[in-house]
Amino acid sequence: MSIGQVFLSKEFNPPENFHNSEFFLTVLEPNLTEIDYKAVMSSKDRLRQVFFKNDEWPSDNMTLEENTKDLIRHELEFKQKKAFAYSVFSHDKENYIGCVYINPTTKRNYDCEVFLWVRDSRIHLDKALFDNTKEWLKDWPVKKIAFPGRDISWEEWGCEA
């Protein structure tokens, strides 16, 4: 995945929020560092299969400072329209559930690649978040969306970290 250039038209303004009866999504920002860090570290073993097969992120010793740097980068990418990371809360905004990442892709025949995860304690919401994300992206100016590791196997995608 190469996050260096704008992959959507400059005219498109990605929504900063999305909500429905199940979820509330908002831009992933550094002010969420602590709750994001807790969610990431509580689910680290499963997260190592979300972005690549057998990924090393998050490491067992990832720090809160490293997580903050990641969230700063995600916020900057969003502002520059290079990639779009969202935090996911319950629809009432009470519980931090996970994240959705909408990224450019280097894969031919795809407009973008999307990754998402829910914390282990909310794993029962994973399919609903996946289905809701697919539906929401129908309103975006992207036609061919890849969900590597979900609707495209890692072998087909060519990512075996």
C-alpha positions as CSV (number, residue, x, y, z in Angstrom):
1,M,0.0,0.0,0.0
2,S,1.4,3.4,-1.0
3,I,0.0,6.4,0.8
4,G,1.7,9.2,-1.0
5,Q,-0.7,10.7,-3.5
6,V,-4.4,11.6,-3.6
7,F,-6.5,8.8,-4.9
8,L,-9.8,10.5,-5.0
9,S,-10.8,13.6,-6.9
10,K,-9.9,16.9,-5.2
11,E,-13.6,17.8,-5.5
12,F,-14.6,14.9,-3.2
13,N,-14.8,15.8,0.4
14,P,-14.8,12.7,2.5
15,P,-17.2,12.7,5.3
16,E,-15.7,13.3,8.7
17,N,-18.5,11.3,10.4
18,F,-20.8,8.5,9.5
19,H,-23.6,7.1,11.7
20,N,-26.4,4.6,11.5
21,S,-28.3,2.5,14.0
22,E,-25.3,0.4,14.8
23,F,-22.2,2.6,14.5
24,F,-20.7,6.1,14.7
25,L,-17.5,6.7,12.7
26,T,-15.4,9.7,13.0
27,V,-11.9,10.7,11.8
28,L,-9.2,8.8,13.7
29,E,-7.4,11.6,15.6
30,P,-4.6,11.8,18.2
31,N,-7.1,12.8,20.9
32,L,-8.3,9.2,20.8
33,T,-4.8,7.8,21.5
34,E,-5.5,6.2,24.9
35,I,-8.8,4.5,24.0
36,D,-7.4,3.4,20.7
37,Y,-4.2,2.1,22.3
38,K,-6.2,0.0,24.8
39,A,-8.4,-1.4,22.0
40,V,-5.3,-2.2,19.8
41,M,-3.3,-3.9,22.6
42,S,-6.3,-5.9,23.9
43,S,-6.7,-7.3,20.4
44,K,-3.1,-7.4,19.1
45,D,-3.0,-11.1,18.2
46,R,-6.0,-10.9,15.9
47,L,-4.9,-7.6,14.5
48,R,-1.8,-9.2,13.2
49,Q,-4.0,-10.8,10.5
50,V,-6.0,-7.7,9.5
51,F,-3.5,-5.7,7.4
52,F,-1.3,-8.6,6.2
53,K,-1.1,-12.3,6.8
54,N,1.0,-12.8,9.9
55,D,1.8,-9.1,10.3
56,E,4.1,-7.9,13.1
57,W,1.8,-4.9,14.0
58,P,1.1,-4.2,16.8
59,S,4.2,-5.4,18.5
60,D,4.0,-6.7,22.0
61,N,5.9,-3.7,23.3
62,M,4.2,-1.0,21.2
63,T,4.1,2.2,23.3
64,L,1.4,4.8,23.7
65,E,3.8,7.3,22.1
66,E,4.1,5.1,19.0
67,N,0.3,4.8,18.8
68,T,0.0,8.6,19.1
69,K,2.4,9.0,16.2
70,D,0.3,6.6,14.1
71,L,-2.8,8.6,14.9
72,I,-1.1,11.9,14.0
73,R,-0.1,10.4,10.6
74,H,-3.7,9.1,10.0
75,E,-5.1,12.5,10.7
76,L,-2.6,14.2,8.4
77,E,-3.3,11.7,5.6
78,F,-7.1,12.4,6.0
79,K,-6.6,16.2,5.8
80,Q,-4.4,15.7,2.7
81,K,-7.0,13.3,1.2
82,K,-4.4,10.6,0.8
83,A,-6.0,8.0,3.0
84,F,-9.0,7.9,5.4
85,A,-8.9,6.4,8.8
86,Y,-12.0,6.3,11.0
87,S,-12.5,5.4,14.6
88,V,-15.6,3.3,15.2
89,F,-17.9,3.7,18.2
90,S,-21.2,2.3,19.1
91,H,-24.0,4.3,17.6
92,D,-24.5,6.1,21.0
93,K,-20.8,7.1,21.0
94,E,-20.3,5.3,24.3
95,N,-18.0,2.4,23.4
96,Y,-14.9,2.5,21.2
97,I,-15.1,-0.5,18.9
98,G,-12.3,-0.4,16.4
99,C,-11.2,1.3,13.1
100,V,-11.9,1.5,9.4
101,Y,-9.1,2.4,6.9
102,I,-9.8,3.4,3.3
103,N,-6.4,3.5,1.5
104,P,-5.1,3.9,-2.0
105,T,-3.8,0.7,-3.6
106,T,-1.1,-0.2,-6.0
107,K,-3.1,-3.1,-7.2
108,R,-4.4,-2.8,-10.8
109,N,-8.1,-3.0,-11.3
110,Y,-8.9,-1.6,-7.8
111,D,-9.6,2.0,-6.7
112,C,-8.8,1.4,-3.0
113,E,-8.2,-1.2,-0.3
114,V,-10.2,-1.2,2.9
115,F,-9.2,-2.7,6.2
116,L,-11.3,-2.7,9.4
117,W,-11.2,-4.3,12.8
118,V,-13.1,-4.5,16.0
119,R,-11.6,-5.0,19.4
120,D,-11.8,-8.6,20.7
121,S,-14.5,-7.8,23.3
122,R,-16.7,-6.6,20.4
123,I,-15.9,-9.4,17.9
124,H,-19.6,-10.1,17.5
125,L,-19.8,-6.8,15.6
126,D,-17.2,-7.6,13.0
127,K,-19.5,-8.8,10.3
128,A,-22.0,-5.9,10.9
129,L,-19.1,-3.4,10.6
130,F,-17.9,-5.1,7.4
131,D,-21.4,-5.1,5.9
132,N,-22.1,-1.5,7.0
133,T,-18.7,-0.3,5.6
134,K,-19.4,-1.9,2.2
135,E,-22.8,-0.3,2.0
136,W,-21.5,3.2,3.1
137,L,-18.7,3.1,0.5
138,K,-21.4,2.9,-2.2
139,D,-21.8,6.6,-1.7
140,W,-18.0,7.2,-2.3
141,P,-16.6,7.9,-5.8
142,V,-14.9,4.5,-5.9
143,K,-16.1,1.6,-7.9
144,K,-13.8,-1.4,-7.3
145,I,-13.0,-1.8,-3.6
146,A,-10.8,-4.5,-2.2
147,F,-11.1,-5.9,1.2
148,P,-7.9,-7.9,1.4
149,G,-8.0,-10.8,3.9
150,R,-11.8,-10.7,3.8
151,D,-13.3,-11.0,0.3
152,I,-9.9,-11.5,-1.3
153,S,-7.6,-14.0,0.2
154,W,-4.1,-12.9,1.2
155,E,-2.7,-15.3,-1.4
156,E,-4.8,-13.7,-4.2
157,W,-3.8,-10.3,-3.0
158,G,-0.2,-11.3,-2.9
159,C,0.5,-10.1,0.7
160,E,2.1,-12.7,3.0
161,A,4.0,-10.4,5.3
